[in-house]
Amino acid sequence: MRTHRLFHRTIGIAATMICILVTIAPVSAKSKVNAQNVTAVSGTVTGNVQEVGFRAMIQKQAIHNLAGSPENNTDGSVRFTLQGDNDRIKQALKTISKGTKKSSNVNVSTSSAAVSQNLKTFTVVGWTSVSRGYHPPL
């Protein structure tokens, strides 16, 4: 009987600790997000920047904790948005301004953009399996 009570008391304490941790965890996660220096920029890249791997290069920069998207414009430029840590965005912009091996006459103009709480991923606009040369088997 004594072992039985000790077992139930231990289970009760463990359940209470789990409830406390579940209650505290979201607050800690939220405070980490607020502690980050999250900013957003939009930009346009002009020059020889289409069909030279420019959007892929921007995506490669964004893999390191940035959200947003690049998109080819009909005028030959590439428009992009980046959101995340301010220092990380500065680092990405530095690389973007250098261009790719095949690009030339690269000119980057940026402006501040509103931070979107819903923007959590990076998506290359206009990439489909067909546009990337992948065709489903018939």
N, C-alpha and C positions, 0 to 999 in steps of 0.2 A: 504494500500500500504506500509506504513511504517513497519508494522508487517511482511509483506511478505519479505521485504529486510533484516530485522533483522534475520528472519528465514534462508534465504539463506546464509547470512554472517556466522551465527553460524554453519551451515552445512559445509561451506567452511573451517572454522577454524578446525572443528573436522576432516575433511578429511585430512587436512594438518598434523595434529597431528598424525593420524594413519599412514600416509606415513613416517613420521619421526621415529615413534616407530618401524615400520617394517624394516626400513633401519638400525636402531641402534641395534635391538635385535640380529641378527646373530653375530655381532661383539662381543657383551657381552658374548654370549654363547660360542663362539670360545675361547675367552680369559680365561674363566673358565676352559676349557679343557686343555689349555696350562699351566695353573697355577698348575695343578695337577702334582704330581711326579709319572708319569706313567712309569712302568717298566714291564719286562716280564721275566719269568724263565721257564725252562723246567726241568723236573726231572724224576727220576726213583725210585720206592719204591720196595725193595726186602724183602723177608721173607714170612711168611704165610699171604699173602695180597689179595688173590683171593677167591671169594665165602665167604667173611666175611664182606661184606658191605663197602669195602674200597672206591670204586668209588662213592658210595652214600655219604660217609662221605666227600670226596673231593668236591662233588657238594654242599653239605650243607655249606661248608666253602666259596665256590664261590658265593653263593647266595648274599652275602654281597659285591656287586659291583666289582666282578672279572669276567673276561672272560677267556675262555680256554676250556680244555677238559682232562678227564682221559681215559685211554684205557688199557685193559688187554693185556699183551704180552704172546706169546706162551711159554715163559720160566718161567711163574708163577709170573712175576713182573708186576707192574702197572706203565705205563709211563703217565706223565701229563704235561700240560702247564697251566700257570696262568699268567694273564696280568691285571694290574690295579695299584692302589696306592701302592707304595713300602711298607708302614707300614702295609697295609692290607695283602699284600702277606706274609710278615714276620709273621704276626699273623696266617695266614692259614698254613704256613709251620710248625709252632710250633705245631699246632693241628695235622697235618698230621703225624709228626714224633712220636706222641704218639700212633697213630694207633686207631683201633676200639677195642671193648671189645673182639671180636673173633679173632683178628689178633695177631701174635706173631713174634718175631725176626725182628721187623721193622727197616729197614735201608733206609734212604732217601739221595739221592745224587742229587744235583741241579747244574745248570749252567745258566748263563745269556742267554737270547734269544732276538731276534730282536722284537721290538714293532711293531705290525701290526695295522695300522689305521682301517682296515676292520674288525678286531675281536671285536665284541660287545656283544657276548652271550657266554654262557657256555653250552657245549653239551657233554653228556656222550656217548663215542663211543661204539657201540655194543649193546646199549639198544634198543630193539624193543618191541612191545606189546607181541610178542610170547616169547622172552627171559625173559620178566618180568612176564610171567604167565597169560597174558591177551589174551584171544582168542575171536575173534568176534563170535557173535551168528550165527549159521548155518541157 
